[in-house]
Amino acid sequence: MRSFLVVATSLLALVGCAGSPATPPSTDSPTDPGSTAPVTPVASAGGTPLATPSEAPSRGVTTITIELADGKASPNGDRVELARGEPFVLDITSDRDDEVHVHGIDREIEIGAGEHQRVELSIDTSGRYEVESHHPELLIVMLLVR
């Protein structure tokens, strides 16, 4: 009886290991075919931008390009969907001194006239988060975190 249990256990172990091989992870990353601008590597949520605009983009990071010019914001009220904890980059240029504020995480990004900043952030809680400029007050994007 004991040898029967040993043989049965061995067979179960072999059958469990003989399943189909695991699929290797995909090396493809989502890309935005309309975007050709170089992406700058960024610091973590501390937000200090790095001055190397010709470097390759970070793989799998959503980039929201923001232009503040002539008293207007582009994009203007667009919705961007993100998963909880998913990193995203705010890529900001401005023709005036301004602040970009991410409501709900109370993150303010000061930007001077003629400056370009890239700030990587993530949000860990589901909800709606407004990204606005302050001078003048304009809704830039609505982040929908699920």
Buried (B, 14 or more C-beta within 10 A) or exposed (E): EEEEEEEEEEEEEEEEEEEEEEEEEEEEEEEEEEEEEEBBBBEEEEBEBEEEBEEEBBEEBBBBBBBBEEEEBBBEEEEBEBEEEBBBBBBBBBEBEBEBBBEBBEBEBEBEEEBEBBBBBBBEEEEEBBBBBEEEEBBBBBBEBE
